[in-house]
Amino acid sequence: MAFENAVSIKKYKEEIKEKESQIDALSKALGQTTIERDWVLKKLTQGSRKNVFLWDVNSLDLNKRKSLVESKLNKSLS
């Protein structure tokens, strides 16, 4: 009986470590995605002529800008 409890406790602790590792990896990915999103939003909203990508961001309306950022976020989370 005591041996079975020790085995269960060991498995439980291993599962906890695995979950903590997964949480750390997901937190890192979320942080990176947040940084990338903030960078893109900054570039899209600056409005200066020198900060353009392959298109003139000044010609894009707000909905188009948002859709570009959201599609990038969706791809990075997949």
N, C-alpha and C positions, 0 to 999 in steps of 0.2 A: 504494500500500500504506500509506504513512504517513498519507495523507489519510483513508483508511478507518478507521484506528486513531483518529485525532483525532475523527472523527464518532462512533465508538462510545464513546469516552471522554466526549464531551459528552453523549450520550444517557444514559449511565450516571450521570453527575453530576446530570442533570436528574431522573432517576428517584429518586436518593437524596434530593434536595431535596423531591420530592413525597412520598416515604415519610416523611420527617422531619416534614413539615407534617401528614400524616395522623396520625402518632404524637402530635404536640402536641395536635391537636384531640381525639383519643381520650383522652389523659391529662387534658385539661381537663374533658371530659364525665364521666370516671370520678371525678375529684376532686369535681365538683359533686354527682354521685349519692351519693358517700360522705358528703358533708356533709348532704345531705337525709336519707339513711338514719339517720345518727347523731342528727339532730334528731328524727326520728319515733320512734326507739327511746327517746330520752330522754323524750319526751312520753308515750309509752305506758307506760313503766316507772316514772314518778314516783309514781303512785298517789295523788296528792293530788286532792281533789274539785274544786279550782279549775281544774285542767288537763284538761278534757274537750273532746272534739271534738263530734260530733253524737250521741255515745253515751257512756255511762258506762264508761270504760276499766277501772274496777275490776270490772265485771261480766264482762269478757272473760277467758277463760283464755289461757294462754301460747301455745297452738297457734293460736288465732284472732288474737292479736296478731301473731305471726310471719307468718301468711298475709296480713294486711293490709299489712305492710311489704314482703314479698316480691312481692306483686302490684304495688305502687307501683314497686319497683325494676325489675321486668320491663317495665312500661310505659315507664319513662324510658330504658331501654336499647334499646327498639325504634325 
